[in-house]
Amino acid sequence: MVLSLERFQGEVAVVTGAAAGIGKAIVEELVKKGIIVAGLDIRPERLPEVALALSKEKGQLHVFKCDMKKEVEIKSTIREVIKKLGNIHILVNNAGVFQATDLINGDTEKWKTTIETNMLGNLIATREVVQNMKENNTEGHIVHINSILGHAVSDLPNLNVYPATQHAITALAETLRLDLKRENLNIKVTSISPGYVKTELQSAAGVGEIPSLNGSDVAEAVIYALATAPHINVSELRIEAVGS
């Protein structure tokens, strides 16, 4: 199998949740591969330093503030990206939150924040980007950063609705693939499900010392999926640390 990102060089990729952890690692790898990246995050003040560090790479990083819980903001940000940078070829839905609570004495607002960010934000961003790809007959790629918790629930405290949102991403990725097939759109869909990754999100979950991945490992999985030949779609990719 020949892997190449050449067809995406100079094209635009949108990465949500770009300021830290997995998102930051994905941004860095895409820019190094010559891709123009729109990094979306609710904390954009973290990204100019990243952009400066990448300023000598083949690609570029442009920073956009976006709260993935707000439909109006997602839609306006996607429009702004298209206006400033051009049509979108790649979307990486990485933004996600974990709000520690449970299902017995749970906090409704924490449930809502998790569902709105992890599920609805993903849906809205995907719809807006697919519309742009459809209008321009773009051979694009949608990548959902999922989790092994999107396939099986682990016995960890305070997971509450988080595994449910990740199971939803598993189903939404396949439903999207079938919708795109139905409309004869040449857009790939990949769901990437990492195991435990050392990030701020997992730290919030209170996970102890267990074998872990790094954000760069997930970024490499994204690059692999994007680099496959045009006729190949990596629908699902699960990666875990050895011994986990």
Secondary structure, DSSP 8 states (H G I E B T S, - for coil): -----GGGTT-EEEEES-SSHHHHHHHHHHHHTT-EEEEEES-GGGHHHHHHHTTTSSSEEEEEE--TT-HHHHHHHHHHHHHHH--EEEEEE---------SSS--HHHHHHHHIIIIIHHHHHHHHHHHHHHHTT---EEEEE--GGGTS--S-TT-TTHHHHHHHHHHHHHHHHHHHHHTT---EEEEEEE--B-SHHHHHTT--S---B-HHHHHHHHHHHHHS-TT----EEEE--TT-
